[in-house]
């Protein structure tokens, strides 16, 4: 798994060069809409291939594989209220994301866009705390949130100073408005995303549905709006770079989840790290509509290199955990890093398991160990011809073996 993660990381960052070239091609006036269409089709195909692969691995053969890669399969048998609640939260989440991107256009300077982007990890950290999604966050992730807040403040001040020097008295007001709007809409989107998770958990809807939201709701809407408003500055296809890149990251990290991590801490780790790295990689791609600014900005290569380092570090850590963690070997857990939720797999039935319950996996392992030890003791006693030993077996209790070393306990010592 270590090698697989490393290969995936290298591939996804090699693809970034192709992706940037594709964005440049999209911006050309002659091939604009065709480029958008190709990007949407490629995104859909990538999502479909990922879910087909995941389903084939989980079910080892499907009667109707395409149906099982849709939202309708996972929401089958649910009431109308669940369907309404899920699609309502999905729609608000998507339009809040659109509104957040639209607020970028009010910014008078690119540094404001960077400031808003840098603020997002802190927002996610705050939401994770107040919603009790995560009880603790990895220590090495916390510095990134501190840097995000500090960088945000510095860029806001720098943006305001530059606009004042140019003599544009209203520009700094637009900056402040754009920042407030972006934070508001990002908070709204994040809150509805959290609500989606709660809906899935309460109504026992598999967490894969949240990944399918991007594939089956966002992409068709993006395509429709792209052709309805072709000449608008805030047109969806000009901001598609951000969502498209984030979607590719979801697929990449989702592919890593097939390894079936069994540690609860991986939920918090991947969740926090994913948001942090996504926001870092978003820095160049959020400026798709101002692509000239991107090419003239002397600092964007450093931002990209930093994002690459963060993402590779995360992948290496995941690979190390998968290689070193032998306790979870053989456990049938499917882990989706996008949702903070575990799914316990049992054919077509899915049971939501809260990974943040302390001692959940530990208790499971201890109970399994005690059961095996108990069976060994019973077999040893039963194999004896002594009636006295059989009487001892009738009084056998699991509690008698707490703290015993299975290699040191002998039958005679136990009977005596």
VMD Tcl script that draws the C-alpha trace (Angstrom):
set ca {
  {0.00 0.00 0.00}
  {2.92 2.31 0.65}
  {4.05 1.92 -2.97}
  {0.49 2.33 -4.28}
  {0.02 5.59 -2.39}
  {3.35 6.88 -3.65}
  {2.50 6.01 -7.26}
  {-0.94 7.62 -6.96}
  {0.61 10.78 -5.56}
  {3.13 11.04 -8.38}
  {0.49 10.37 -11.03}
  {-1.95 12.95 -9.70}
  {0.71 15.65 -9.65}
  {1.96 14.78 -13.12}
  {-1.65 15.14 -14.23}
  {-1.68 18.64 -12.76}
  {0.56 19.81 -15.61}
  {-1.89 18.38 -18.14}
  {-4.76 19.89 -16.18}
  {-3.20 23.38 -16.23}
  {-2.66 23.02 -19.98}
  {-6.29 22.00 -20.38}
  {-7.41 25.10 -18.47}
  {-5.31 27.26 -20.77}
  {-6.98 25.58 -23.75}
  {-10.42 26.15 -22.23}
  {-9.71 29.86 -21.93}
  {-9.08 30.19 -25.67}
  {-12.08 31.81 -27.40}
  {-12.26 29.19 -30.15}
  {-12.53 26.09 -28.00}
  {-14.04 27.35 -24.75}
  {-17.23 25.32 -24.58}
  {-15.70 22.22 -26.11}
  {-12.98 22.27 -23.45}
  {-15.60 22.51 -20.71}
  {-17.53 19.63 -22.21}
  {-14.41 17.44 -22.39}
  {-13.51 18.26 -18.79}
  {-17.02 17.39 -17.59}
  {-17.09 14.12 -19.53}
  {-13.64 13.17 -18.24}
  {-14.70 13.99 -14.69}
  {-17.82 11.84 -15.00}
  {-15.92 8.95 -16.53}
  {-13.29 9.10 -13.81}
  {-15.98 9.03 -11.13}
  {-17.80 6.17 -12.83}
  {-14.63 4.09 -13.16}
  {-13.78 4.72 -9.51}
  {-17.20 3.63 -8.23}
  {-17.35 0.62 -10.53}
  {-13.95 -0.49 -9.25}
  {-15.00 0.07 -5.65}
  {-18.22 -1.90 -6.12}
  {-16.47 -4.77 -7.89}
  {-13.95 -5.03 -5.05}
  {-16.64 -4.90 -2.37}
  {-19.17 -7.23 -4.00}
  {-16.89 -9.39 -6.18}
  {-19.19 -9.24 -9.14}
  {-22.38 -7.28 -9.82}
  {-25.64 -8.02 -11.58}
  {-26.19 -4.36 -12.40}
  {-22.96 -2.47 -11.72}
  {-24.03 0.84 -13.28}
  {-27.15 1.05 -11.11}
  {-25.02 0.51 -8.03}
  {-22.92 3.56 -8.85}
  {-25.89 5.93 -8.59}
  {-27.53 7.80 -5.74}
  {-30.77 5.92 -6.42}
  {-29.20 2.59 -5.45}
  {-27.99 3.86 -2.08}
  {-31.23 5.67 -1.26}
  {-33.47 2.75 -2.23}
  {-36.12 1.90 0.31}
  {-35.84 5.26 2.06}
  {-38.84 7.48 2.75}
  {-39.69 10.59 0.74}
  {-38.61 12.79 3.64}
  {-35.10 11.31 3.53}
  {-34.87 11.88 -0.22}
  {-36.09 15.46 0.16}
  {-33.74 16.18 3.07}
  {-30.73 14.79 1.23}
  {-31.35 16.63 -2.05}
  {-32.27 19.84 -0.23}
  {-28.99 19.87 1.71}
  {-27.08 18.90 -1.45}
  {-28.62 21.73 -3.47}
  {-27.97 24.37 -0.80}
  {-24.40 23.11 -0.39}
  {-23.76 23.37 -4.15}
  {-25.30 26.82 -4.58}
  {-23.49 28.09 -1.48}
  {-20.27 26.93 -3.13}
  {-21.25 28.78 -6.31}
  {-22.00 31.92 -4.32}
  {-18.67 31.65 -2.53}
  {-16.83 31.51 -5.85}
  {-18.94 34.39 -7.19}
  {-17.91 36.55 -4.23}
  {-14.30 36.25 -5.45}
  {-15.18 38.48 -8.41}
  {-15.74 41.40 -6.04}
  {-12.11 41.26 -4.97}
  {-9.99 44.12 -6.30}
  {-6.72 42.23 -5.96}
  {-5.74 38.53 -6.34}
  {-4.27 38.48 -2.84}
  {-7.80 38.72 -1.47}
  {-8.64 35.47 -3.23}
  {-5.59 33.90 -1.65}
  {-6.57 35.29 1.74}
  {-10.05 33.76 1.54}
  {-8.57 30.45 0.42}
  {-6.06 30.40 3.25}
  {-8.86 31.02 5.74}
  {-10.79 27.89 4.80}
  {-8.78 25.33 6.84}
  {-9.44 27.42 9.93}
  {-13.16 27.45 9.13}
  {-13.18 23.67 8.75}
  {-11.24 23.29 12.00}
  {-13.78 25.50 13.78}
  {-16.76 23.59 12.38}
  {-15.19 20.27 13.29}
  {-14.86 21.44 16.87}
  {-18.30 22.98 17.36}
  {-20.08 20.06 15.66}
  {-18.02 17.50 17.61}
  {-17.17 15.69 14.37}
  {-13.61 15.41 15.57}
  {-12.68 15.07 19.22}
  {-9.03 15.74 18.51}
  {-7.03 16.92 15.52}
  {-3.55 15.64 14.70}
  {-0.89 17.86 16.20}
  {1.08 18.29 13.02}
  {-2.02 19.63 11.24}
  {-2.58 22.44 13.75}
  {0.36 24.58 12.54}
  {-1.25 24.77 9.11}
  {-4.35 26.34 10.64}
  {-2.23 28.86 12.54}
  {-0.36 29.74 9.34}
  {-3.67 30.03 7.50}
  {-5.01 32.61 9.93}
  {-1.73 34.56 9.99}
  {-1.40 34.46 6.21}
  {-5.00 35.57 5.82}
  {-4.49 38.64 8.03}
  {-1.25 39.57 6.25}
  {-2.79 39.28 2.79}
  {-5.85 41.30 3.76}
  {-3.62 44.10 5.06}
  {-1.40 43.90 1.98}
  {-4.38 44.02 -0.35}
  {-5.88 47.05 1.40}
  {-2.55 48.92 1.34}
  {-1.99 48.26 -2.36}
  {-5.43 49.45 -3.32}
  {-4.99 52.63 -1.28}
  {-1.68 53.34 -3.02}
  {-3.41 53.16 -6.39}
  {-5.88 55.78 -5.26}
  {-8.93 53.53 -5.54}
  {-10.85 54.49 -2.42}
  {-13.63 51.97 -2.97}
  {-11.40 49.00 -3.73}
  {-10.55 48.15 -0.13}
  {-14.26 48.27 0.74}
  {-14.90 45.76 -2.04}
  {-12.13 43.60 -0.61}
  {-13.74 43.54 2.81}
  {-17.18 42.84 1.33}
  {-15.84 39.99 -0.79}
  {-14.07 38.44 2.19}
  {-17.20 38.65 4.35}
  {-19.38 37.18 1.60}
  {-16.94 34.36 0.88}
  {-16.65 33.45 4.55}
  {-20.44 33.54 4.95}
  {-21.13 31.33 1.95}
  {-18.28 28.96 2.76}
  {-19.63 28.60 6.30}
  {-23.10 27.96 4.88}
  {-21.78 25.32 2.50}
  {-19.76 23.65 5.25}
  {-22.74 23.66 7.64}
  {-25.00 22.03 5.07}
  {-22.29 19.52 4.28}
  {-22.15 18.64 7.99}
  {-25.93 18.35 7.98}
  {-25.67 15.93 5.07}
  {-23.41 13.73 7.15}
  {-25.91 13.78 10.00}
  {-28.70 12.78 7.60}
  {-26.63 9.86 6.33}
  {-25.78 8.74 9.85}
  {-29.27 9.00 11.34}
  {-31.05 7.37 8.40}
  {-28.29 4.80 7.79}
  {-27.51 6.01 4.29}
  {-24.10 4.77 3.07}
  {-21.45 7.45 2.98}
  {-20.67 6.84 -0.70}
  {-23.74 8.94 -1.48}
  {-21.86 12.09 -0.54}
  {-19.19 11.36 -3.12}
  {-21.87 10.70 -5.73}
  {-23.27 14.18 -5.07}
  {-20.38 15.72 -6.99}
  {-20.77 13.29 -9.88}
  {-24.54 13.34 -10.27}
  {-25.66 16.76 -9.02}
  {-22.84 19.26 -9.37}
  {-21.52 18.26 -12.80}
  {-24.90 18.36 -14.63}
  {-25.71 21.71 -12.99}
  {-22.32 23.09 -14.01}
  {-22.91 21.99 -17.60}
  {-26.38 23.58 -17.70}
  {-25.28 26.90 -16.22}
  {-22.24 27.02 -18.50}
  {-24.44 27.14 -21.59}
  {-27.19 29.32 -20.09}
  {-24.77 32.10 -19.10}
  {-21.93 31.85 -21.64}
  {-20.79 35.49 -21.54}
  {-20.95 36.27 -17.83}
  {-17.77 37.04 -15.90}
  {-18.85 34.75 -13.06}
  {-19.83 31.94 -15.42}
  {-19.61 28.49 -13.88}
  {-17.23 27.11 -16.49}
  {-14.63 29.71 -15.49}
  {-14.69 28.46 -11.91}
  {-14.93 24.82 -12.91}
  {-11.18 24.47 -12.44}
  {-11.52 24.65 -8.67}
  {-14.26 22.05 -8.42}
  {-12.72 19.85 -11.07}
  {-9.38 19.72 -9.28}
  {-10.96 19.09 -5.88}
  {-13.05 16.34 -7.46}
  {-9.90 14.67 -8.81}
  {-8.41 14.76 -5.32}
  {-11.55 13.16 -3.90}
  {-11.21 10.32 -6.38}
  {-7.50 9.87 -5.64}
  {-7.93 9.77 -1.88}
  {-11.06 7.68 -2.29}
  {-9.02 5.11 -4.21}
  {-6.62 4.98 -1.28}
  {-9.54 4.21 1.03}
  {-9.99 0.82 -0.64}
  {-7.14 -0.31 1.59}
  {-9.75 -0.31 4.40}
  {-8.10 1.52 7.24}
  {-9.31 0.39 10.63}
  {-8.06 3.08 12.98}
  {-10.43 5.77 14.15}
  {-7.67 8.37 14.13}
  {-7.39 8.01 10.35}
  {-10.82 9.67 10.05}
  {-9.61 12.86 11.68}
  {-6.21 12.72 10.01}
  {-7.40 12.36 6.43}
  {-10.31 14.74 6.92}
  {-8.21 17.58 8.28}
  {-5.27 16.95 5.96}
  {-7.48 16.64 2.89}
  {-9.12 20.01 3.46}
  {-5.76 21.60 4.21}
  {-4.09 20.24 1.07}
  {-7.09 20.95 -1.14}
  {-7.11 24.58 -0.11}
  {-3.38 24.78 -0.82}
  {-3.77 23.34 -4.30}
  {-6.79 25.58 -4.94}
  {-4.63 28.70 -4.87}
  {-3.63 28.62 -8.55}
  {-6.85 27.07 -9.86}
  {-9.23 29.53 -8.20}
  {-7.86 32.17 -10.56}
  {-9.03 30.36 -13.68}
  {-11.11 33.35 -14.72}
  {-8.02 35.56 -14.28}
  {-5.60 33.19 -15.95}
  {-3.32 36.02 -17.11}
  {-2.84 37.02 -13.49}
  {-1.91 33.44 -12.67}
  {0.83 33.34 -15.30}
  {2.19 36.74 -14.27}
  {2.13 36.05 -10.54}
  {5.74 35.23 -9.51}
  {4.61 33.51 -6.28}
  {2.26 30.82 -7.59}
  {5.01 28.21 -8.22}
  {5.87 28.38 -4.51}
  {2.22 27.82 -3.62}
  {2.06 24.83 -5.93}
  {5.31 23.35 -4.56}
  {3.99 23.77 -1.01}
  {0.76 22.01 -1.92}
  {2.69 19.16 -3.53}
  {4.83 18.73 -0.40}
  {1.74 18.65 1.82}
  {-0.04 16.14 -0.38}
  {2.99 13.86 -0.73}
  {3.54 13.99 3.04}
  {-0.05 12.92 3.64}
  {0.23 10.08 1.13}
  {3.48 8.84 2.63}
  {1.94 8.89 6.09}
  {-1.10 6.95 4.86}
  {1.15 4.42 3.19}
  {3.20 4.00 6.36}
  {0.06 3.53 8.46}
  {-1.35 0.94 6.07}
  {1.96 -0.92 6.03}
  {2.61 -0.78 9.79}
  {-0.90 -1.31 11.11}
  {-1.23 -5.07 11.44}
  {-4.04 -5.03 14.01}
  {-6.69 -4.11 11.47}
  {-5.73 -6.82 8.99}
  {-8.77 -8.85 8.03}
  {-11.34 -6.41 9.42}
  {-14.12 -5.66 6.96}
  {-14.31 -1.89 7.18}
  {-14.75 0.34 4.16}
  {-13.47 3.81 4.95}
  {-14.39 6.90 2.99}
  {-12.14 9.83 3.98}
  {-14.59 12.32 2.54}
  {-17.32 11.80 5.14}
  {-15.82 11.16 8.59}
  {-17.98 8.01 8.71}
  {-17.21 4.29 8.74}
  {-19.37 1.79 6.92}
  {-19.46 -1.75 8.21}
  {-19.99 -4.00 5.23}
  {-22.32 -7.00 5.19}
  {-23.38 -7.88 1.65}
  {-26.06 -5.37 0.66}
  {-26.76 -4.26 4.22}
  {-24.86 -1.30 5.60}
  {-24.57 -0.35 9.25}
  {-23.25 3.05 10.19}
  {-20.53 2.87 12.83}
  {-19.27 5.93 14.67}
  {-15.46 5.66 14.54}
  {-15.03 8.35 17.15}
  {-16.53 6.26 19.95}
  {-13.58 5.66 22.23}
  {-12.45 2.08 22.40}
  {-14.79 0.82 19.68}
  {-12.23 -1.18 17.75}
  {-10.19 -1.93 20.87}
  {-13.18 -3.48 22.65}
  {-13.97 -5.51 19.55}
  {-10.44 -6.90 19.43}
  {-10.36 -7.67 23.18}
  {-13.70 -9.47 23.05}
  {-12.50 -11.50 20.09}
  {-9.26 -12.39 21.92}
  {-11.10 -13.43 25.10}
  {-13.47 -15.59 23.08}
  {-10.57 -17.41 21.41}
  {-8.80 -17.93 24.74}
  {-12.00 -19.26 26.29}
  {-12.50 -21.77 23.50}
  {-8.90 -22.97 23.83}
  {-9.35 -23.56 27.57}
  {-12.58 -25.47 27.05}
  {-11.01 -27.66 24.37}
  {-8.04 -28.47 26.59}
  {-10.25 -29.43 29.52}
  {-12.68 -31.37 27.33}
  {-9.86 -33.46 25.87}
  {-9.06 -34.88 29.35}
  {-10.54 -38.20 30.54}
  {-10.97 -37.01 34.12}
  {-14.54 -36.42 35.31}
  {-13.17 -33.95 37.80}
  {-11.78 -31.86 34.98}
  {-15.11 -31.95 33.18}
  {-16.75 -30.64 36.36}
  {-14.29 -27.79 36.29}
  {-15.34 -27.04 32.74}
  {-18.97 -26.56 33.78}
  {-17.92 -23.81 36.16}
  {-15.75 -22.18 33.53}
  {-16.16 -18.40 33.14}
  {-14.44 -15.98 30.81}
  {-13.68 -13.64 33.71}
  {-11.28 -16.18 35.21}
  {-8.82 -15.58 32.41}
  {-8.52 -11.80 32.51}
  {-4.87 -10.93 32.61}
  {-3.65 -14.49 31.87}
  {-0.90 -15.09 29.35}
  {-2.19 -17.73 26.95}
  {1.31 -19.12 26.42}
  {2.04 -19.40 30.15}
  {-1.21 -20.96 31.35}
  {-1.20 -24.74 31.46}
  {-4.14 -27.05 32.03}
  {-2.78 -28.45 35.29}
  {-2.15 -24.98 36.72}
  {-5.64 -23.95 35.78}
  {-7.27 -26.95 37.46}
  {-5.22 -26.58 40.63}
}
mol new
graphics top color blue
foreach p $ca { graphics top sphere $p radius 0.5 }
foreach p [lrange $ca 0 end-1] q [lrange $ca 1 end] { graphics top cylinder $p $q radius 0.2 }
display resetview
